Amino acid sequence: MKSNIIIAGCGFLGRALIPQLVEQQEEALCLMQSSQSEDLALALDMPTQRVDFDQASELDTLDTQTKDIYYFAPPPKTDDSDQRMVNFLARCKDAIPRRIVYISTSGVYGDCAGDWVNEDAELKPITARAKRRVYAEHCLLAFCEKYNCEYQILRVGGIYGAERLPLHRLSAIKVIDPEQAPYSNRIHVDDLARVCLAAMLAERCNEIFNVADGSPSSMTDFYFSIADRAQLERPEAVSLDTADTELSPSMLSFIKEARRLDITKMQLLLQPVLCYSNLQAGLDHCFDQLQAKN
């Protein structure tokens, strides 16, 4: 295997990417904080390194020169900035990568009243989480322009997979009535990993892409579908009028930011092969995986 790849922040998405790199006979240095990711990487003969991205000094010995970097590290949970991205790019100034693929969020568009949104849409982040992603995008764009580093920014909808299905907390969740539920977008984590690979290998670079499965529905549909597939009781549905008092803050953030992601650019320029182009196909795979583990 050749080792010219770094996965910076090897968590949920990184664990999906590692097997796909192995299939291509690629080796990656996996920077991580959790033992779960480290165990998988070591089992597949990937080198690992524990890193606290909040501490710039822990990146001092990292060799990023001409490397292909998948930057998956989430921003800190405070403020509207992303010091982790700042720390990482500060290290890269002395060892310029070849290309950085950055996972951002479709939340940067804010509320679009359910309209279709392409990459030219104005950025109107509402949540602190989305504002941090906008900050990180701007940092990355400025760095890449100054130091002649290639980039790809992926603005991703909700990510789901077998290990993140909310099976044990469905009874505590409340959702909006199906007839009133606004649009949301999602993609299976394995398909997102395929998009990341395509973005890294694409001849055309320095682009921003919307990433989703192309079949927007609603958060209510997501939770109802999981419940039905698991043969569990569906979560309680409430009216949109009572959402502010009935829903959790995280659910409210989805409800108040309705949009449908236009993924035409991703399909035309990256041409990823998505195995799960809708929620039902993705959930079938998730439950097959869960059944295989039991």
C-alpha positions in Angstrom: 0.0 0.0 0.0 1.1 3.6 -0.5 0.7 6.1 2.3 -0.1 9.6 1.0 -3.5 10.0 2.6 -4.6 11.5 6.0 -8.0 11.2 7.5 -8.2 14.1 9.9 -11.0 13.2 12.4 -11.6 9.6 11.7 -15.0 9.0 13.3 -18.3 7.8 12.0 -17.5 8.8 8.4 -13.9 7.8 8.6 -14.9 4.3 9.7 -16.9 4.0 6.5 -14.1 5.4 4.3 -11.4 3.1 5.6 -12.7 -0.2 4.1 -13.2 1.6 0.8 -9.6 2.8 0.8 -8.5 -0.8 1.6 -10.4 -2.0 -1.5 -8.4 0.4 -3.6 -5.2 -0.8 -1.9 -4.6 2.6 -0.3 -3.2 3.3 3.1 -4.2 6.3 5.2 -2.9 7.8 8.5 -6.0 8.0 10.7 -6.1 10.8 13.1 -8.7 10.2 15.8 -9.8 10.5 19.4 -12.0 7.5 19.9 -10.9 3.9 20.5 -13.7 2.6 18.3 -12.2 4.1 15.2 -8.7 3.1 16.2 -9.7 -0.5 16.7 -11.2 -0.7 13.1 -8.2 1.0 11.6 -5.7 -1.3 13.3 -7.8 -4.3 12.3 -7.4 -3.2 8.6 -3.7 -2.5 9.0 -4.1 1.3 8.9 -1.7 3.4 10.9 -3.3 5.5 13.6 -2.5 8.5 15.7 -4.4 9.9 18.6 -4.8 13.7 18.2 -6.6 16.4 20.2 -7.4 19.0 17.4 -8.0 21.6 20.1 -4.2 21.5 20.9 -2.2 22.9 18.1 1.0 21.5 19.5 -0.2 17.9 18.9 -0.1 18.6 15.2 3.6 19.8 15.2 5.0 16.5 13.9 2.3 15.8 11.3 3.6 15.5 7.8 1.0 17.0 5.4 3.3 17.8 2.5 1.6 16.9 -0.8 -0.8 14.6 1.1 -4.4 13.9 0.2 -6.4 15.0 3.3 -9.9 14.1 4.2 -10.8 16.7 6.9 -13.7 15.2 8.9 -13.0 16.8 12.3 -16.1 18.5 13.6 -15.8 22.1 14.9 -15.9 22.7 18.7 -19.3 23.0 20.2 -18.9 26.6 21.4 -18.6 30.0 19.6 -19.2 30.6 15.9 -15.6 29.8 14.9 -13.6 26.6 14.4 -10.3 26.7 16.1 -9.6 23.1 15.2 -9.6 24.0 11.5 -7.4 27.0 12.3 -4.9 24.8 14.2 -4.8 22.2 11.4 -4.3 24.8 8.6 -1.6 26.5 10.6 0.3 23.2 10.5 -0.3 22.8 6.8 1.3 26.2 6.0 4.7 24.5 6.5 3.8 21.4 4.5 1.2 22.1 1.8 -1.1 19.3 1.0 -2.0 18.3 -2.5 -5.8 18.4 -1.9 -8.2 18.8 1.1 -11.7 17.3 1.0 -13.7 19.1 3.7 -17.1 17.9 5.0 -19.3 20.9 5.6 -23.1 21.0 6.1 -26.1 22.0 4.1 -27.1 23.9 7.2 -25.0 26.8 5.8 -28.0 27.7 3.6 -30.3 28.2 6.6 -34.1 28.1 6.0 -35.1 28.0 2.3 -38.8 27.3 2.9 -38.5 23.9 1.3 -37.2 25.2 -2.0 -34.6 23.5 -4.1 -31.1 24.8 -3.3 -27.9 24.7 -5.4 -24.4 25.7 -4.6 -24.9 29.3 -5.7 -27.5 30.0 -3.0 -26.7 32.6 -0.4 -25.3 31.4 2.9 -27.7 32.2 5.7 -26.7 30.0 8.6 -29.1 30.0 11.6 -27.6 27.6 14.1 -24.3 28.1 15.8 -23.3 24.7 14.3 -23.9 25.9 10.8 -22.1 29.2 11.5 -19.0 27.3 12.6 -19.0 25.4 9.3 -19.3 28.7 7.3 -16.3 30.0 9.3 -14.3 26.8 8.5 -15.2 27.0 4.8 -13.9 30.6 4.7 -10.7 29.6 6.5 -10.1 26.7 4.0 -10.8 28.9 0.9 -8.4 31.6 2.1 -5.7 29.0 2.9 -6.0 27.2 -0.4 -5.9 30.4 -2.4 -2.9 31.7 -0.6 -0.9 28.5 -0.6 -2.0 27.0 -3.9 -3.6 24.0 -2.4 -6.5 22.1 -4.1 -9.8 21.7 -2.2 -13.3 20.2 -2.5 -16.0 21.3 -0.1 -19.0 19.0 0.4 -22.1 20.5 1.9 -23.8 17.4 3.2 -27.3 16.6 4.4 -28.1 14.4 7.4 -25.8 11.4 7.6 -27.2 8.0 8.8 -25.9 4.5 9.1 -26.5 1.3 11.0 -24.5 2.4 14.1 -26.4 5.7 14.4 -30.0 4.6 14.1 -31.9 5.9 17.1 -33.5 2.6 18.0 -33.2 3.0 21.8 -34.6 6.5 22.0 -37.5 6.4 19.5 -40.1 6.4 22.3 -38.7 9.7 23.7 -38.7 11.4 20.3 -41.5 13.7 19.1 -41.9 14.7 15.4 -44.1 16.9 13.3 -47.3 15.6 11.9 -46.5 14.0 8.5 -48.8 16.3 6.6 -47.0 19.4 8.0 -43.4 18.1 8.2 -40.9 20.2 6.2 -38.3 18.8 3.8 -34.9 17.5 4.9 -32.1 15.7 3.1 -29.9 12.8 4.0 -27.3 10.3 2.7 -26.1 6.9 3.9 -22.6 7.1 5.4 -21.2 4.5 3.0 -22.5 6.5 0.0 -21.0 9.7 1.5 -17.6 7.9 1.7 -17.9 7.1 -2.0 -18.6 10.8 -2.7 -15.5 11.7 -0.7 -13.4 9.3 -2.7 -14.7 10.7 -6.0 -14.1 14.3 -4.8 -10.5 13.4 -4.0 -9.8 11.7 -7.3 -11.7 14.1 -9.6 -9.7 15.9 -12.2 -11.7 19.1 -11.6 -11.1 20.6 -8.2 -11.6 23.8 -6.2 -15.4 23.2 -6.2 -18.3 23.2 -3.8 -20.8 20.4 -4.0 -24.2 19.7 -2.4 -24.3 16.0 -1.2 -27.4 14.0 -0.5 -29.1 10.9 -1.9 -31.4 13.0 -4.2 -34.6 11.9 -2.5 -35.5 14.5 0.1 -38.4 13.7 2.5 -38.8 14.8 6.1 -37.5 14.0 9.5 -40.9 12.5 10.4 -40.5 10.1 7.4 -37.0 9.2 8.7 -38.1 8.3 12.2 -41.4 6.6 11.1 -39.5 4.5 8.6 -37.0 3.4 11.2 -39.8 2.5 13.6 -41.7 0.6 11.0 -38.6 -1.3 9.9 -37.7 -2.2 13.5 -41.4 -3.1 14.3 -41.4 -0.5 17.0 -44.0 2.1 17.9 -43.8 5.3 15.9 -42.7 8.4 17.7 -45.5 10.8 18.8 -46.4 13.4 16.1 -47.4 16.9 17.1 -48.7 19.9 15.1 -46.4 22.5 13.7 -48.1 25.1 15.8 -46.9 23.4 19.0 -43.4 22.6 17.8 -41.6 25.3 19.9 -42.8 23.8 23.1 -43.1 20.1 22.2 -39.9 19.4 20.2 -36.3 19.0 21.4 -33.8 21.8 20.3 -32.1 19.5 17.9 -35.3 18.5 16.2 -36.4 22.2 16.1 -33.3 23.1 14.2 -34.3 20.6 11.4 -37.9 21.8 11.4 -36.9 25.4 11.0 -34.5 24.9 8.1 -36.5 23.3 5.4 -34.7 22.8 2.0 -34.2 20.3 -0.8 -30.6 19.9 -2.0 -30.0 20.1 -5.7 -27.3 17.5 -6.3 -27.0 18.0 -10.1 -23.4 19.3 -9.8 -22.3 16.4 -7.8 -23.8 13.9 -10.2 -22.3 15.6 -13.3 -18.8 16.4 -12.0 -18.1 13.6 -9.5 -20.4 10.9 -10.9 -20.4 8.8 -7.7 -22.1 5.5 -7.7 -24.7 5.8 -4.9 -25.9 2.4 -3.7 -28.7 3.9 -1.6 -30.6 6.5 -3.6 -33.5 6.7 -1.1 -34.1 6.1 2.6 -35.8 2.7 2.2 -32.8 1.3 0.4 -30.4 2.7 2.9 -32.4 1.4 5.9 -32.6 -2.1 4.3 -28.8 -2.1 4.3 -28.6 -0.8 7.9 -30.9 -3.5 9.2 -29.1 -6.2 7.2 -25.9 -5.1 9.0 -27.5 -5.1 12.4 -29.0 -8.5 11.8 -25.6 -9.8 10.8 -24.1 -8.6 14.0 -26.7 -10.4 16.2 
